Amino acid sequence: MRFPPQLAALAVLLFASPAPGQSLKPDEVFSSIAMRPVSDPDPVLGADGRTHLAYELLVVNPSKLFITLDKVEAVDGAGRSLAAIDADRLAAMTTLYAGAGRTLPPGGSGVVFMDVSFGKGETPPPRVLARVTATRQIAGPDGKPAALPKDFPFPAAFSFTGAPVAIGKPAVLIASPLKGRGWVAVNGCCDAITSHRGAVMTVNGQLRIPERFAIDWVKLDDAGRIYTGDGAKLASYGYYGAPIHAAADGVVVNLYNGADEQVPGPEAKGINADNIGGNMLVVDIGGGAYAFYAHLQRDSLKVKLGDRVKTGQVLGLLGNTGNSTAPHLHFHVMDGPSPLNANGLPFVLTRFASRGVLAPESDDALETGEPVKIDPRLAGEHQRELPLNNEVVDFD
């Protein structure tokens, strides 16, 4: 049997997708894209006093169409909007693996990074869904997006609700792995795609986001600088060699001590899958949670595999090994013992004092060794909260 040209062309556009009309119920929308969560979110109380749900939505475009994401909302089971991101903000919270901005090309995919937060007295619903508004375009003769023809069987603009996530268990309560004043939570959570938040990895065919709540801890001196003198010398960083403390009781289940110190600079050298975390250790702290301490000085680790550790115990010294361009402690909590083959879990610290957050222009000052400026937002005493991105905190 031969099909009319228009039907044959439509089949190419939509692959083996079901036909419209009676094949779809009134509450079903031909969406052209597929969307699912990478993992369900666990709530965490941030230093801003809000409970955050930080999670990710994988978006795949299995069609021959261009699909532009116009708006992504988090909604509860009744369809009530909990948070919405659109336009430039949506582009800033989306990573596309083909295409740019908010437009997925034919066969393209990407990840939308969600941060849904609730104020005091607000209780997160048992599950959250995504309501997506998007626009379809065909590929024109030049391969670029073009308007749909008038006889196209589906409208250009469409909206659907899906990708449900169940709200998980509370954040892990731990002590600080560091002591002293002026520690900066670089690349922290939750409302921007940092090198941690955006680190989507694939291991054994599965998507993993181990660094979802990770923090790179660097320390300011009394003048607000992370180093003085030559920034390429480890001795210029006054906190280099700071003791790293166990954040919780547990058992050492993973350890590496084969990485030499990197020269501080724009790029780490000689990185591979074995040494990417530098000299590091993983501690099973119970309840399916594992604490990860990375980039320690070589031969500074004071524990071995199988050792039981106590909260506050010194585990090693802060270094600049592995994938590190300046001395820092990379710390996060995850749901497995492998630093890359795991999903990040939220954690809260028993207590800390906040000076505020780095002003936007302070990012360059960190790199150049100049004094930073601190916005007093979030300043004050905090208990059982997560320090947020670029927050400057003091520990007992």
N, C-alpha and C positions, 0 to 999 in steps of 0.2 A: 504494500500500500504506500502511496506517495502522499506526503503532507504538503499543504500550502506553504509557500516560502515564509510567510509571517510566523506560522506556528513553528517551523523549523528554526527560525532565528530566535524565537522566544525560548525554545528548548536549550539552545546554546547559551543564552543569557542566564538561565535559571538552573542549568544542569538538570538533575533529576528531581527537582522540587515538585511538590504536588500542585495540581491545577487549582485555580481560584474558584470562587463561587460556592457551590454546595459542599465542596471539600473542606471548607473552613466554617467553623461555628461562629456565631456573632461575636464572641469574646476572643477570637483567634485572629491574629494579624500576620500577614505575610511580611516578615521583617527583613529579609535579605541578608541579615547578619545574625550570627549566633553569639550569645554572651553567657558566661558562667563565672562564678567566683573562683579564685585560686584556692582559697581556704576560708572557713568561717572565722569571723572576728571575735576576739576576746576583748571585753571592755577594759579600759584603763583610765584612772583618774589622773589627768594632767595637772601640771603646776598652775594652769589657768583656772582651776576649779571646775573644769568641765570633764565629763566622761566621754572618752573618745573611742570610736570604733574605726580602726584603721584596717582597711582591706583592699583587695584589688579585683577588678573585673576584666577577665580576658575576653576580647572582642575579636571575632573571626569573620571575614567576609568571603564566603564560598561562592560568590556570584561573579559575573562579568561586569557588574555595575560599580560605579564609584558611590560610596556611602559616606556622607558627612554627618558626624555627630553634632547635633545642635544643642542638646541639653541632656544631662543625666541627673536624675533625681533619686534620692533614697526615700522610699515610702514605706509606711507600715502596712499591715494586712488589709486595712480599710482604705488604702490609697492616699492617706494623709501624708503630705510632703514633710520630710524630716530635714532634708538638706538638698540643695540644688546647685549644680555647677554648669555654666554655659559660657559661650563665646570665648574670650581670651583666657578666662580662668580655666575652662575646660581644656583648652589647648595646653595650658601649663601643667595640668594634672594628667595628661595623656602621653604615653610613649607609643609611637607607631613604629613597627618594624619594617614597614614599607609605606611610602607616602609622607605627608607632612601636615602639621597642624592637627586638624580634626577630621581629615578626609582619608578614609581607607580606600586604596585602589583595589581593583579586581584581584582577588586572592590574598589581600593584605590582612594583617592582624595587628593587634596592639593591646595595651593594658591601660585601663582607667583606674587611677589611684583615688580611692574614696577615703574621706575623713568626715565621718558623721559624729557630731558631738552633742551632748546634752548637758544643760545647766543643772545646778543644784535643785533637787526636788523633782526633776524629770527622770522618769524611769524608761530605759530603752525597751522597746517592744520585744517579744520573744523571737521575732524574725523580721528581717528587713529585705525589701525587694528593690529592684532598680526599674524606674520608669524612664525609658529612653525615647527621645524625640530626634528624628534624623531625616535626611533628605537623600533621595536617589537621583543619580544622573547616569546616562549611558556614556560609553567611550565613543567620542567622535572620530571622524576619519583620521585625525592626527594623533589619536590615542589619548587625548585630553578630555576632561569632563565636559559633557554637553547636555542640554535639556532633553528630557524624555519626549519622545514623539507623542502626538495627541492620542494616538490609538494604543498607547502602552496600557497593558491590562491592570496596572497598579498605580496608585497616585504617587507623585514625587515625594510629598511629605507624609511621614507616618510616625506612629507612636505605639509602643508596646511596653508591657510590664512583665518582668521575669527575673531570672538570676537571684532566686531567694537565698539568703544566708541566715543561719541560726546563730543566735548570740551565745557565745561560749562562756567559759568559766572565768572567774575574777583573775586579775593580774597577780603575778608572783611577787610576794613581799620579800625583799632582800635588804641587806645593809650595803653601804657604799663600798666599792672596791678600792677607794682612795681616801687619803686623809689630807687635811690642809685647806687653804683658802684660794679662791680664784680659779677653780676648774671650769672649763668651758665645754658644754655639751655640743660639740661640732657634729654636723650631719645627723641631728636627732630627728625625732618624730614631731609632727605628723602631717602638716598641711602643705608640704612642698616635696617635690621629687628630688631628694638628695642622692648622693652616691650610695647610701644605704637603702633608703626607701624604694629607690628605683631599681635595685639589684635583683632582677628576676632571673633565676638560673634554671637550667634543665639538667637533671641528674636521673639516669636510668629511665628516660622518657617521661619524667614528671616535672611539672613546674614547682620550683621552690623559691621562697623568699625568706632566707634565714636572717637577713639584716633589717627586717622591717622596723624594729625598735632599737637598733644598735646605736651606740654613741662612740665617737672618737674623742677621748678626753685629752685636752691640752691644758696647760696651766699658765695663767698670767702672773707676772711678777708685780711688785708693789707699784710699778709705773704703768701697768696695763699692757705689757709686752710679753710675747711668748719666747723671744730670744733677744740677746744683745750681742753686738759684734757681728762676726761672720756667720751668716745663717747656714752655711754649708758645713759648719763644724758642730759636732754633737755637744761639745763643751759649752756652746753658746746658749743651750737650753737648760735653764736652771733646774727644771723638774726631771731632766734625764736621769734615770736611775732611781726614781721615786719607788718606794715599796708598794707592791700590789697585794691587796688583802683579800682573803676569801669573803665573798659576799653572803655566803650561807654555808651551813654544814653540808657535807657531802663526801662523795668518793671520786677520786681522779680516774676517769675512764678513757681519756685520750690525751696524748702528749707528744710534742715535737720539740727538739732541741738541736736542730742542725743548720740554722740560718745565721749568717754573719750580719753585722750591722750594715745598714744602707747609709750612703752619704746623703744627707738632707739635700733635696733639690726637686726639680719638677717631675722626675720620673724614677721609679724604682727599677732596679736591674735584676736580671736573672730569675724572674718569677715563673713558677710552674705550679701545678696542682698540689704538690707536696708542701711547698714552702710559702704559699700565698699568705698564710696567717702568721708567718714568721715563727719564732719560738712561742709556743702557745700551750695551753692546757684546757681541757674540758672537765667540768666537775658535775656529776649527777647529783642534783640537789633535791631529788624526790618529786613525786607527783607528776612524773613525765616531763620534768623541766631540767635543762642542762645549762650551766653557766659557762660562757666562753671568754677566755682572756687571751688576747693576741698581741703580737709584736714585742714580746719581752726580750730582754737582753739574753744573749747566748750564755749558757752555763749558770744563769742566775736562778733557774727553777729550783725550788727547795723541797719539791715533792716528787714522787714517782708514781707510776701506774699502780692502782689499787690502794693507795694511801687514803686514809680518812682525814678530812680536814675540818677545822672548826671555824666558825664565823670570826673574822678579824685576823686570822692567822696569815702571816706573810707567805705568799706563794712564789714570788719572784720579784724582778725589778723591771721598771718601765724601760723600754728600749725603742729601737727603730729598725726592726727586722721584718723581712717579708715584703708585702706590698704596702710599703710605708714611705712617705716622702718627708716626714718630719717626726720626731719622737712623739709618741702618743700611746695611750692604752685604748685598744678597740675592745669594747665589752658589749655582749648581748646575751640574752636568754633564748633558748630554742627548744624544740620538741624532740630532739634526737641528739646522739653523741657526735654526729659528723657535722662539722661547721658549715659545709656547703649543702649537704643532703638533709635539710631540715627547714622548718618554717619558724620564723621568729615569734616569740611569745612576749607579751607586754610584761613589764615589771614596774614595781614602785619601790622607792627607797624609804626606809623607816623614818628618816628625817634629814633635812638639809636646809640651809639658809640661802636665799636667792638675792643677788644684787640687781637682777634684771636680765635683759637680753642684749646681745650685741646690736648696736645700731647698724642699719644696712650697709653703710660705707665702711664698716669695720672689717669686712671680709678681706679687703686688700691690705689693711693694716696688719692682720695676722701674718700674711705672706711676707710683708716687708719688714716686720719687726718693729713697727711703729706702735705707739700707744693706741688702744682701741677706745671707742666711745660706747657707753652702756646706757641703754634705755631702761629706766627704772620699772617698766612694766613687769609684772610678776614678782617684784621684790618683796621680801618678807620671809617668815618662817613657814616651812612646809613639812607635812607629815604624810606618809603613805601616798605619795604622788610621784609621777614620772617627770623628771626635768625635760623640758621641751627644747626644740632646736635652738642652738646658740645661746642657751641660758647660762649665765655665770653664777656658780654656786660655791658655797663654802661647806666643808664637812668637818665634823668634830675630830 
